[in-house]
Amino acid sequence: MRAAVRRLGGRLVRRFGLLPGDTPDGLGDDQSLAAARLEAEVVVYFPDTVDALYQLEQWYPALRALDRSRSTVIAVRDSQVARKVRAESRLAVVAVGRMATLEGLLRRSDVRVALYVNHSQRNFELLRFTSLVHVSLLHGDSDKTVTVSNQIKAYDFSFVAGRAAVDRAARNIMLFDVDRLLPVGRPSLDAETEPEATAGQHVSARQTVLYAPTWEGAQPTASYTSVSSLGERIVHSLLEAGFTVRYRPHPLTGVRLTEVGEADRRIREIIAAAAQDDPAAGHRLDTDVAVTASFDGSDLLLCDVSAMSVEWLPTGRPLIITVPPGEAAVVAGTPLERAVPRLDAAGVDSLPDTVRRELDRDPGRARRLELIEYYLGDTSPGASIRAFIAAVGEVADRHAVEWARAVSNGAARP
């Protein structure tokens, strides 16, 4: 009787959203999946909540392209996530509440490859299955420590943007075979970008600065955000100097630290007030548009250590990167960090002069253009999507060989 009550209580807690914010509700389609099989060769595993869904959303176009050549399904562990992904991705989606259901699906299916868009601890729910080839995609390439985390060893392969990622890993990760890193460019960016959005330098009547800081990170060593330390000063300085300001905060800004969330709110209010005072200036908050829409029409990017700096490179336009506040943050430095101006607290007062110098003379342009291929590989339209699909095919073929060997030695599906 008590066990039944506990089960009912657990279902009610999940149904009414009373779980901690980062905990999936575990409400799946288990009953209808009891005898089903996954009609797919590739499964994308996303066991997190809607707060982290931005990590998966950027991959939708690339995954749709993959699905046309190798059938692909997205597996989730949260009912809200399932609804959103079904509505937005145009891909097959299964919502799994119980691990026994997932095991049964895999046992009855011929899935070869599992893809992951983050380093969530919940990935290990699927990583434990030896009948799959596991591939880390992540959701951007940068000099953040997440790109050189020891967690990368959990996956059979990792798809990375370019040679910079391989060199970064070789320099920072002990006892790791970098041949497990396969450069594919940035398929998610390739799928979104129209040629005119990245075709050389943008010219406008009023110069526009895109301020795109990252979030505070999950731990002090990964805290690269400038929002609480410099953000308000940055925005005030740029507005007072007559620049148009676009503000694009990271989706997770403020989820861990209250002071970062409060600073983000104040910056939004500053931008809103400036836009109301001068509607023709074009000041705006960019939270609901693709990153390429933010890039298009912006003359200079000011960002923290994050993937934004790498994805901006093909525009050919000037770039300024902030210095992480405090001493705890660890940066896996690569040439880009040394090729662009760096902004710290002491430099904010002269920021307008720095921006004007970069826009007028852009002394680092030639070096940045040299780095595009190093960081992103072939950036011609469609090249990264093709590389991504080919890489999935390569690891799927490896699966066929390795699984046949494992079965001959007595291995069985879960």
Helices and strands as residue ranges (DSSP letters): H 2-15, H 30-33, E 42-46, G 50-52, H 54-57, H 60-67, E 72-76, H 79-89, E 92-95, H 99-107, E 113-116, G 121-123, H 124-127, E 133-136, G 145-148, G 150-154, E 157-160, H 163-172, G 178-180, E 181-183, H 187-192, G 195-198, E 208-212, G 220-222, I 227-231, H 232-240, E 244-247, H 258-277, G 279-281, E 284-285, H 291-295, E 300-303, H 307-312, G 313-315, E 319-322, H 335-339, E 342-343, G 345-347, H 351-360, H 365-376, H 383-408
